[in-house]
Amino acid sequence: MIGLGTAATADVALASPFAVVHPVEPPSDDVEAVRTVKVRTRSDGLTASGRRIGADQIATAPKRSAEDLLRMVPGLLIVQHGNQGKGYQFYVRGFDAVHGADIEFEVGDVPINEPSNVHAHGYLDLAWIIPEAVKQIDAHKGAFRLDQGNFATAASIRYELGVPTKLRGTRVSYEVGTTNRHRVAVVHAPKSRGEETFIAAEVLTDAGYGENRRARRLSTMGQLRVWEKDGWGLDALATLYTADFGMPGTIRLDDVNSGRVGFYDAYNQDTGGKSQRSIAALRFGGTDGTNRVSTTLWAQGRRLRLDENYTGALVDPVHGDRHQQRQDAAALGVSVDYERQLSEIAALRLVASWRGDAIDQGQDEVLESGGIWSTSRDLDILQQSFGLAPGLRLTPRKWLLVDGGVRFDAYDGHVRDHLQPAGNQSYSGTLVQVSPRLSTRFTIRERWQIFGAYGRGFRTPEARAFTLPDAPQENVDLDTYKGGKPFMTTTENVEVGARVQPSELFDVGLAMFGIWIGRESLFDHVSGFNVELGGTRRLGVEGDVQIHPTRWLDLGVDVTAVRGRFTDSKGPIPGAPSLFVQIQAALNHPKGYRAGVRWFVLGPRPLTYGARAGAATVMDASIGYRMKWLQLDLAVDNIFGSKWREGEYNFASWWDRSERASQIPAIHFVAGPPTMARLSATFFW
């Protein structure tokens, strides 16, 4: 998009990655002082934990889809408990963010989270993004920036689309894998145009590992600089995507241990999903030296179908618990980011946004044969959200930056429940949220910087929450009304940290954080409800060391440790791991050699009802070589062949009808990928 120039890896200003349209740089005098710091670890300049992942790292990373690129974000764990095409589950900073409920996600300026999605609030499906079209990734932990909006309770992530200069031209890739995987990708990026202009297409078919893990997808993306003059420009983005995939669901650990099912088997052999998405966006922006502005108008169309069964026949012993979820949605939005330099030490910033969604969603209960026998949800939803955030950036001294402001957000939802009696089908509500944000940066010495930040993040409720009665009737099971009255979930975030570069060879970062929630709400996959719990507290530390022996080799290790507890009971918060360690390496030799390694260690994590998930360690790697017009790459997942449980959950189910049903929770899991290899050839011209 506009103004997405690439900074040299060895000369990164500690500022926003979107220097033209989302500037957070201090005035010119301070910029010179900061640019002398040759920090090669990408940072947003406001916090010690902010991270930018560049094109070289993306190019060498082992990846099956654009979602795998998120594995390069320190402290972020992604889990696939469905299949390629279904949204991943995210864990970050002690949060089980489910399918995106606590992580704000944008592609350029277009928000991708789906409020009030039928499957999960804030649902993220990123398989439509073509990895070759991603130029950089910017990750921000916590909620400290004015432009962080809905779902940024734990973090925000932004994909910037484009093709860097050294990869411009036309390329065609063919990939074959050991899971009968075949993938063709085409990227055309005219050498005479800027990095923001490209067109890309992808076709994939993959049988997957184990049972019912097939995946097929077709995706096209195009971005064009349609007008440019005197520092101003207009970009257009369009995408089209369709996919279908199997959904194996989870299996019981005790069934695997007894030999009833295999480690990579599935109870469900014919369940699956379909996903379709289209996006169109226009972005206008630029700068005249004093004023900087970016305005984006976007529209999205969405269709999602999911057919799944996680509990067998526990809930309904007669018909079974299989159900089909459907969602058809259209969304429209606009955002404005404006900054005016008031003086050498002060800049005014104003961020504003509006989004509207029209949704038709439902859930049908189906027999094992696939026939519908009941409808449990049939809703029409109209919802809109508004955001306004004024702020100031002050640099009273060359060594001091203060950036802060206040966000004002409002949410308005209207729901028609067609399953209710006539005359009692309409529900609505409006909620308002105020979120202060403040970040500071102290440049103690040329290569020593200290950060401190406070911010309030928020998540709107799903519109379905407005259909719940104010209070249940007498003698009615309170579990029917899990989730309580609709409210804004808010997080109070505090972070202090530092970044130090003792020499040109390496730099070190350390951040300590705390996150408090007054009323925690967790999504229960089995019941489909947001379960309201008590207050929670998450305290943690993140550290990383980045080593740069040469211009073409980067090594890094990062460690995240979190202690999450309920405020009253002191019990652990289910879901997220307390320890997560990653080691990564990226090699891009000028003579054409390339390689990437990712090795992670996942510590045990608490589950519901007092259970714990096991630890795991997995290494993925890739090697390649590029000649003038041909590039060969080999990627291997799980090179040690570990049998690891990627996702683990604790709930009751009933699959073996020869035994009596039990409400006692049992460990269920989704098998992580075994050793898999992919070989690809890319032709350039």
C-alpha positions in Angstrom: 0.0 0.0 0.0 1.1 3.6 0.1 4.4 4.5 1.5 5.6 1.0 2.3 9.2 1.5 1.5 11.7 -1.0 2.9 14.3 0.1 5.4 17.7 -1.4 5.2 18.0 -4.3 7.6 21.0 -2.7 9.3 19.6 0.8 9.6 16.1 0.6 11.2 14.7 3.7 12.8 12.8 2.8 16.0 9.6 4.0 14.6 6.4 2.9 12.9 6.9 0.5 9.9 4.4 2.7 8.0 6.5 5.8 7.9 4.4 7.7 5.4 0.9 6.9 6.3 1.2 5.8 9.9 4.2 7.8 11.2 5.3 7.6 14.8 8.7 9.2 14.2 9.8 12.1 16.4 10.8 15.4 14.8 13.8 15.4 12.5 16.5 16.2 15.1 15.4 13.1 17.2 15.2 11.0 14.0 18.9 11.5 13.4 19.8 10.6 16.9 17.7 7.4 16.7 19.0 6.3 13.3 22.5 6.1 14.5 21.4 3.0 16.5 22.2 0.2 14.1 19.6 -2.2 15.5 18.7 -4.9 13.1 15.8 -6.3 15.2 12.7 -4.6 13.9 10.8 -2.6 16.5 7.8 -0.2 16.5 9.7 2.3 18.5 7.0 2.5 21.2 7.5 -0.8 23.1 10.3 -3.3 23.6 8.1 -6.2 22.5 7.0 -4.7 19.1 8.5 -6.7 16.2 8.7 -6.3 12.5 9.4 -9.4 10.4 11.0 -8.6 7.0 10.9 -10.1 3.6 14.1 -12.1 4.0 12.8 -13.9 7.0 9.5 -14.6 5.3 11.1 -15.9 2.2 13.2 -18.5 4.0 10.6 -19.6 6.6 9.2 -23.1 6.4 5.5 -22.5 5.5 2.4 -24.2 4.2 0.2 -21.1 4.2 0.2 -17.5 5.3 -0.8 -18.6 8.8 2.5 -20.4 9.2 4.2 -17.0 8.9 2.8 -16.2 12.3 5.1 -18.8 13.8 7.9 -16.2 13.4 6.2 -13.9 15.9 7.9 -14.3 19.3 5.6 -15.7 22.0 2.7 -16.5 19.6 1.6 -20.1 19.4 -0.9 -21.2 16.7 -2.8 -24.5 16.7 -4.9 -26.0 14.0 -7.7 -28.2 15.5 -9.5 -28.3 12.2 -7.6 -28.3 8.9 -6.1 -26.0 6.4 -8.9 -23.5 5.5 -10.4 -23.4 9.0 -9.2 -20.7 11.3 -6.3 -21.5 13.6 -6.4 -21.2 17.4 -4.1 -18.5 18.9 -2.2 -18.4 22.2 -0.3 -15.2 23.3 0.7 -13.7 26.6 -1.3 -16.1 28.7 -4.5 -15.8 26.5 -6.3 -18.6 24.7 -7.4 -16.2 22.0 -9.5 -19.0 20.4 -9.9 -18.1 16.7 -8.9 -14.5 17.1 -11.0 -13.1 20.0 -8.0 -11.4 21.6 -5.8 -10.6 18.6 -6.6 -7.8 16.2 -5.6 -8.6 12.7 -5.3 -6.4 9.6 -4.1 -6.8 6.0 -3.0 -3.3 5.2 -5.7 -1.1 6.7 -8.4 -3.8 6.2 -9.6 -5.5 9.4 -9.9 -9.3 9.1 -11.5 -10.3 12.4 -15.1 -11.3 12.0 -17.3 -9.9 14.9 -20.2 -12.1 15.8 -19.0 -15.0 13.6 -21.2 -18.1 14.0 -18.2 -20.3 15.0 -16.3 -17.9 17.2 -16.3 -14.2 18.0 -13.5 -12.5 16.1 -12.9 -15.5 13.9 -9.7 -15.3 11.7 -9.3 -17.4 8.5 -6.0 -16.4 6.8 -5.6 -19.2 4.3 -6.8 -16.8 1.5 -3.6 -14.8 1.8 -0.9 -15.9 -0.6 2.5 -16.1 1.3 4.5 -14.8 -1.7 2.5 -11.5 -1.6 3.3 -10.8 2.1 6.2 -8.2 2.3 6.4 -7.8 6.1 4.6 -8.6 9.3 4.2 -6.2 12.2 3.3 -7.5 15.6 2.4 -5.4 18.6 1.8 -7.1 22.0 -0.6 -5.5 24.5 -2.8 -2.5 23.6 -0.6 0.7 23.7 -1.1 2.3 20.3 -4.0 4.6 19.3 -4.7 2.6 16.1 -5.3 -0.7 18.0 -9.0 -1.2 18.1 -11.5 -4.0 18.6 -10.0 -7.4 19.6 -6.6 -5.9 20.5 -7.0 -7.2 24.1 -3.7 -9.1 23.9 -2.0 -8.2 20.6 -2.3 -6.8 17.1 -0.8 -8.2 14.0 -0.6 -6.6 10.6 0.3 -8.1 7.2 1.7 -5.7 4.6 1.2 -6.8 1.1 3.8 -6.2 -1.6 6.8 -7.6 -3.5 10.3 -6.3 -2.6 12.5 -4.9 -5.3 14.8 -7.9 -5.6 11.9 -10.3 -6.2 10.1 -8.2 -8.7 9.3 -9.6 -12.1 7.3 -12.7 -12.9 7.6 -16.0 -11.1 5.8 -19.3 -11.3 6.2 -21.9 -8.5 5.2 -25.6 -8.4 5.3 -27.4 -5.1 4.9 -31.1 -4.5 4.7 -32.7 -1.0 4.7 -36.1 0.7 1.0 -35.7 1.6 0.0 -35.8 -2.1 0.3 -32.0 -2.0 0.3 -30.0 -5.2 0.5 -26.2 -5.2 1.0 -23.7 -8.1 1.6 -20.1 -7.4 2.0 -17.2 -9.9 3.2 -13.7 -9.0 3.6 -10.9 -11.4 5.2 -7.7 -10.1 6.3 -5.3 -12.9 9.8 -4.1 -12.4 8.9 -0.7 -13.6 6.3 -0.3 -10.7 6.7 0.3 -7.0 6.8 -2.5 -4.4 3.1 -2.2 -3.6 2.0 -3.2 -7.1 1.5 -7.0 -7.9 -1.0 -9.6 -8.9 -0.8 -13.2 -7.5 -2.7 -16.4 -7.8 -2.6 -19.8 -6.0 -4.1 -23.2 -6.5 -3.7 -26.0 -3.9 -4.8 -29.5 -3.4 -3.5 -31.5 -0.4 -4.6 -34.9 0.9 -3.2 -34.0 4.3 -1.7 -36.3 7.0 -4.0 -38.8 8.6 -7.8 -39.1 8.1 -10.2 -36.4 6.8 -7.5 -33.8 6.4 -8.0 -33.0 2.7 -7.7 -29.3 1.6 -8.3 -27.5 -1.7 -8.1 -23.8 -2.3 -8.0 -21.2 -5.0 -6.9 -17.6 -4.2 -6.2 -14.5 -6.3 -4.9 -11.1 -5.0 -4.0 -7.9 -6.8 -2.8 -4.5 -5.6 -2.1 -1.5 -7.9 -0.8 2.0 -7.4 -3.4 3.7 -9.7 -2.3 7.3 -9.1 0.7 9.1 -7.6 1.8 12.7 -7.5 4.0 14.9 -5.3 4.1 12.5 -2.3 0.4 11.5 -2.6 -1.0 8.3 -4.0 -4.0 6.0 -4.4 -3.8 2.2 -4.1 -6.4 -0.4 -5.0 -6.6 -3.9 -3.6 -8.8 -6.8 -4.6 -9.0 -10.5 -3.5 -11.1 -13.5 -4.4 -10.9 -16.9 -2.5 -12.7 -20.2 -2.3 -11.7 -23.4 -0.4 -13.1 -26.6 0.9 -11.5 -28.9 3.5 -12.0 -31.8 5.8 -12.4 -31.4 9.5 -11.2 -34.5 11.5 -12.0 -33.0 14.9 -10.4 -34.2 18.1 -9.9 -37.7 19.4 -9.7 -39.0 22.9 -6.3 -39.8 24.3 -7.6 -42.9 26.2 -8.9 -44.3 22.9 -5.4 -43.9 21.3 -3.7 -45.4 24.3 -6.0 -48.4 24.2 -5.5 -48.9 20.5 -9.1 -48.2 19.5 -8.0 -45.4 17.1 -4.7 -44.4 15.6 -2.8 -41.3 16.5 -3.6 -39.6 13.2 -7.1 -41.1 12.8 -10.5 -39.3 13.1 -13.9 -40.2 14.4 -15.4 -38.0 11.7 -14.8 -39.2 8.2 -17.2 -36.9 6.2 -17.3 -33.6 8.1 -15.7 -30.6 6.6 -16.1 -26.9 5.6 -16.2 -24.4 2.8 -14.9 -20.9 3.0 -15.2 -18.0 0.5 -14.1 -14.4 0.8 -13.7 -11.3 -1.4 -12.2 -8.0 -0.5 -12.0 -4.6 -2.4 -10.2 -1.6 -0.9 -9.0 1.8 -1.9 -6.4 3.7 0.1 -5.4 7.3 -0.4 -2.5 8.9 1.5 0.7 10.8 1.6 2.4 13.8 3.1 3.2 17.4 2.4 5.9 17.6 5.1 3.6 19.0 7.8 0.4 16.9 7.3 0.3 13.1 6.9 -2.8 11.2 6.1 -4.1 7.8 5.2 -7.7 7.1 4.3 -9.0 3.6 3.4 -12.4 2.5 2.2 -13.0 -1.2 2.1 -15.7 -3.8 1.5 -15.8 -7.6 2.2 -18.0 -10.4 1.2 -18.0 -13.7 3.2 -19.5 -17.2 3.2 -18.6 -19.9 5.7 -19.9 -23.4 6.1 -18.6 -25.8 8.9 -19.8 -29.3 9.5 -18.4 -30.7 12.8 -18.9 -32.9 15.8 -16.6 -32.7 18.9 -18.7 -34.7 21.5 -20.1 -37.7 19.6 -23.5 -38.4 21.0 -23.1 -37.0 24.5 -25.6 -34.1 24.3 -28.2 -36.0 22.2 -27.8 -39.8 22.4 -30.6 -40.3 19.9 -29.6 -38.0 17.0 -25.9 -37.4 17.8 -24.1 -34.0 18.3 -23.1 -33.3 14.7 -24.1 -29.8 13.5 -23.6 -27.5 10.6 -22.8 -23.8 11.0 -23.4 -21.3 8.2 -22.6 -17.6 7.9 -23.2 -15.2 5.0 -21.9 -11.7 5.7 -21.1 -8.4 4.0 -19.1 -5.7 5.7 -18.2 -2.1 4.8 -15.7 0.2 6.5 -13.6 3.3 6.4 -10.6 4.5 8.4 -8.7 7.7 8.7 -5.2 8.2 10.2 -4.1 11.9 10.3 -1.1 13.5 11.8 0.0 17.2 11.8 3.4 18.4 13.0 2.6 21.3 15.4 6.1 22.2 16.2 9.6 20.7 16.5 8.6 18.9 19.7 4.9 18.2 19.2 2.7 16.3 16.7 -1.1 15.9 16.8 -2.6 12.6 15.7 -6.2 11.6 15.0 -7.4 8.1 14.2 -11.0 7.4 13.3 -12.9 4.4 11.9 -16.4 3.0 11.2 -17.4 -0.5 10.3 -20.8 -2.0 9.5 -21.7 -5.7 9.2 -24.8 -7.4 7.9 -24.9 -11.1 8.8 -27.2 -14.1 8.2 -26.2 -17.0 10.3 -27.5 -20.2 11.6 -26.8 -23.6 13.0 -28.5 -26.9 12.0 -28.4 -30.1 14.0 -27.8 -33.0 11.6 -27.9 -36.8 11.8 -24.8 -38.9 11.2 -26.0 -39.4 7.7 -26.0 -35.6 7.2 -29.7 -35.0 7.2 -31.0 -31.9 9.1 -33.4 -32.8 11.9 -33.4 -29.5 13.9 -32.4 -25.8 13.7 -30.8 -24.4 16.8 -29.9 -20.9 15.6 -31.3 -18.6 12.9 -30.2 -15.0 13.3 -30.1 -11.8 11.2 -27.6 -9.3 12.6 -26.9 -5.7 11.8 -24.0 -4.3 13.8 -21.7 -1.3 13.5 -18.7 0.1 15.5 -17.2 3.6 15.7 -13.8 4.6 16.8 -12.2 8.0 17.5 -8.7 8.4 19.0 -7.0 11.8 19.4 -3.5 11.9 20.6 -0.2 13.8 20.9 3.4 12.8 20.3 6.0 14.8 22.3 9.8 14.9 22.0 10.8 17.6 24.6 14.3 16.1 24.5 16.3 14.1 22.0 16.4 11.3 24.5 12.7 11.3 25.3 9.6 10.3 23.3 6.1 10.4 24.8 3.2 9.1 22.7 -0.4 8.9 24.1 -4.0 9.7 23.7 -7.5 8.3 24.4 -9.7 6.0 22.2 -13.5 6.5 22.2 -15.3 3.4 20.8 -19.0 2.6 20.4 -20.7 -0.6 19.4 -24.3 -0.9 18.2 -26.0 -4.3 17.5 -29.4 -5.3 16.2 -30.5 -9.0 16.1 -33.5 -10.7 14.8 -34.0 -14.3 16.2 -36.3 -16.2 13.8 -36.6 -19.0 16.3 -38.5 -16.8 18.8 -42.3 -16.3 18.6 -43.5 -13.5 16.3 -43.4 -10.1 18.1 -40.5 -11.1 20.3 -37.8 -11.6 17.7 -35.9 -8.3 17.8 -33.1 -7.4 20.2 -30.6 -4.5 20.3 -28.1 -2.7 22.4 -25.4 0.0 22.4 -22.1 0.0 24.4 -19.4 2.7 24.8 -15.8 2.2 25.8 -13.0 4.7 26.7 -9.4 3.5 26.4 -6.4 5.6 27.5 -3.0 4.8 25.9 0.4 6.0 26.8 3.9 5.0 25.7 7.4 6.4 26.6 10.8 5.8 25.2 14.1 6.9 26.8 17.3 6.8 24.8 19.9 6.5 27.6 22.9 6.0 25.3 23.4 5.6 21.6 22.5 1.9 21.8 20.5 1.7 25.0 16.7 2.3 25.0 14.2 1.9 27.8 10.4 1.7 27.3 7.3 2.0 29.4 3.7 1.7 28.4 0.1 1.5 29.7 -3.0 0.9 27.6 -6.5 -0.4 27.8 -7.6 -3.0 25.2 -11.1 -3.9 24.5 -13.3 -6.5 22.8 -16.9 -5.9 21.8 -19.5 -8.6 22.7 -20.9 -10.8 20.0 -24.3 -9.6 18.9 -26.0 -12.8 20.0 -25.4 -11.8 23.6 -28.2 -9.2 23.3 -30.7 -12.0 22.8 -30.2 -13.3 26.3 -32.8 -12.4 28.9 -31.9 -10.1 31.7 -32.5 -12.9 34.2 -33.4 -16.6 33.8 -36.8 -17.8 34.8 -37.2 -19.7 38.1 -36.3 -23.4 38.0 -34.3 -22.9 34.7 -30.8 -24.2 34.4 -28.5 -21.2 34.7 -26.0 -22.8 32.3 -28.5 -21.9 29.5 -27.4 -18.2 30.0 -23.6 -18.6 30.2 -22.0 -15.4 29.0 -24.2 -13.1 31.1 -25.3 -9.6 29.9 -23.4 -8.1 27.0 -20.5 -6.0 28.0 -17.2 -4.8 26.7 -14.3 -7.0 27.8 -11.4 -4.8 28.7 -7.8 -5.5 29.5 -5.5 -3.2 31.5 -2.0 -3.6 30.0 1.3 -2.5 31.5 4.8 -3.1 30.0 8.3 -2.0 30.8 11.3 -3.1 28.9 14.6 -2.3 27.2 16.5 -2.9 23.9 20.3 -2.9 24.0 22.8 -3.5 21.2 26.3 -3.9 22.8 27.9 -4.4 19.4 27.0 -4.7 15.7 26.9 -8.5 16.1 23.9 -8.8 18.4 21.1 -7.0 20.2 19.0 -8.0 23.2 15.5 -7.2 24.2 13.6 -7.7 27.5 10.0 -6.9 28.4 8.0 -7.5 31.6 4.2 -7.2 31.3 1.1 -7.4 33.4 -2.5 -7.8 32.1 -5.6 -7.5 34.3 -9.2 -8.3 33.3 -12.1 -7.5 35.7 -14.5 -9.9 34.1 -13.0 -12.7 32.1 -15.0 -14.3 29.3 -13.8 -17.6 27.7 -15.3 -19.3 24.7 -16.4 -22.9 25.2 -16.0 -24.9 22.0 -18.4 -27.6 23.1 -21.4 -25.5 24.2 -20.7 -22.6 21.8 -21.1 -20.1 24.6 -18.9 -17.4 26.0 -18.5 -18.5 29.6 -18.2 -15.5 32.0 -15.7 -16.1 34.8 -14.1 -13.9 37.4 -11.3 -11.4 37.3 -7.8 -12.6 36.0 -4.2 -11.5 36.2 -1.4 -12.4 33.8 2.2 -11.5 34.7 5.0 -12.4 32.4 8.4 -11.7 30.9 9.6 -11.9 27.3 13.3 -11.9 26.3 15.1 -12.3 23.0 18.6 -12.3 21.6 19.3 -11.6 18.0 22.7 -12.4 16.5 23.9 -11.1 13.1 27.3 -12.7 12.3 27.0 -11.4 8.7 24.6 -9.4 6.5 23.2 -12.6 5.2 22.7 -14.6 8.4 20.4 -13.9 11.3 20.0 -16.0 14.4 17.6 -15.5 17.2 16.1 -17.0 20.3 13.2 -15.8 22.3 11.6 -16.9 25.5 8.1 -16.1 26.9 7.1 -17.1 30.4 3.6 -16.2 31.8 1.8 -16.8 35.0 -1.9 -16.5 34.6 -4.3 -16.7 37.6 -7.8 -16.0 38.5 -7.8 -13.1 41.0 -10.1 -14.7 43.6 -9.4 -18.4 43.4 -5.7 -18.1 42.4 -6.4 -21.1 40.0 -4.6 -21.2 36.7 -6.2 -19.8 33.6 -7.0 -22.6 31.2 -5.5 -22.7 27.7 -2.3 -20.8 27.2 1.2 -22.2 27.9 3.3 -20.8 30.7 6.5 -21.3 28.8 7.3 -20.9 25.1 10.8 -20.9 23.6 11.7 -20.4 20.0 15.0 -20.6 18.1 15.0 -19.3 14.6 17.6 -18.8 11.8 17.4 -17.2 8.4 20.2 -17.4 5.8 20.1 -15.4 2.5 23.5 -15.7 0.9 24.3 -13.3 -2.0 25.4 -16.4 -4.1 21.9 -17.8 -3.9 22.0 -20.1 -0.9 19.1 -19.9 1.5 17.9 -21.7 4.5 15.5 -21.3 7.4 15.1 -23.1 10.8 12.4 -22.9 13.4 12.7 -24.9 16.6 10.2 -24.4 19.5 9.7 -25.8 22.9 6.2 -25.7 24.3 5.8 -26.1 28.1 2.9 -27.8 29.8 -0.3 -25.7 29.9 -3.3 -25.9 32.2 -6.6 -27.1 30.8 -10.1 -27.0 32.2 -11.1 -29.0 35.2 -7.6 -29.2 36.6 -6.0 -31.2 33.7 -2.7 -30.3 32.0 -1.5 -30.6 28.5 1.9 -32.2 27.8 5.0 -30.4 26.7 6.3 -30.7 23.1 9.3 -29.7 21.0 9.3 -29.6 17.1 11.8 -28.4 14.5 11.0 -27.3 11.0 13.6 -26.5 8.4 14.1 -25.4 4.8 17.0 -25.1 2.4 17.2 -23.7 -1.1 19.3 -22.4 -3.9 18.6 -19.7 -6.5 20.3 -19.4 -9.8 19.5 -16.5 -12.2 16.2 -17.8 -13.3 15.5 -20.9 -11.2 15.1 -21.5 -7.5 14.8 -24.8 -5.7 13.5 -25.2 -2.2 13.1 -28.2 0.2 11.0 -27.7 3.4 10.7 -30.4 6.0 8.2 -30.2 8.9 8.9 -32.0 12.2 12.3 -33.3 11.1 12.7 -35.3 14.3 9.5 -37.2 13.7 7.9 -36.3 17.0 4.4 -37.6 17.8 3.1 -34.5 19.4 -0.3 -33.3 20.4 -0.7 -29.9 18.7 -4.0 -29.0 20.4 -5.2 -30.5 23.7 -8.5 -30.0 25.4 -10.4 -31.5 28.4 -14.1 -32.1 28.0 -16.6 -35.0 28.1 -17.6 -36.9 24.9 -19.3 -40.2 24.0 -18.1 -42.0 20.8 -18.1 -45.6 21.7 -21.8 -46.6 21.9 -20.9 -50.0 23.4 -19.9 -48.2 26.6 -22.1 -46.1 28.9 -22.0 -42.4 28.4 -20.0 -40.4 31.0 -20.0 -36.7 31.8 -16.5 -37.0 33.2 -14.1 -34.8 31.2 -11.3 -36.6 29.2 -8.2 -35.4 27.4 -8.9 -34.9 23.7 -6.2 -33.8 21.2 -5.4 -32.9 17.6 -2.3 -34.6 16.2 0.4 -32.3 15.1 2.0 -32.8 11.7 4.3 -35.8 11.4 7.5 -35.5 9.3 6.4 -34.0 5.9 8.5 -32.8 3.1 7.7 -30.3 0.3 9.9 -29.7 -2.8 9.3 -26.6 -4.9 10.7 -25.1 -8.1 10.3 -21.5 -8.9 11.0 -20.0 -12.3 11.8 -16.2 -12.6 11.8 -13.9 -15.6 
